[in-house]
Amino acid sequence: MSKDNLTLVIILGILSTIVGFIMFFFNVYFGTATAKAQLFNNGSDALNYNVILKGYINTYLVGGSILFVMGALAIVLGYHQLQLKKVSDSQLDESIQDREEEM
């Protein structure tokens, strides 16, 4: 992978982590808003509202957790690969300079 691709992986990981963090910590707000919207649009009764509310809250909780973990992994692995790439590039540059000095 090139350095540009690795930086893109890190940037997407950061964005995914931020979105996952927001979904994870504001799952009650998002779940309540979505359940109210469904109640308003479908005219469901109050007994189903609690089931729908818990379902949406859990959906945002799980989705946020997955995005957060996947983003954090992308950041860590992308950064690690970027550091390995920098080390290998510097070693390659040193070997090229050594060959040029020998000539």
KADA-V822099 format. One record per run of one state. SS is the DSSP state (H for helix, E for strand, - for the rest). FROM is the first residue (numbers start at 1). TO is the last residue. Records with the same first field share a line. If there is no record, write none. Layout:
# KADA-V822099
SS: FROM-TO / FROM-TO
This chain:
# KADA-V822099
-: 1-2 / 26-26 / 43-45 / 103-103
H: 3-25 / 27-42 / 46-102
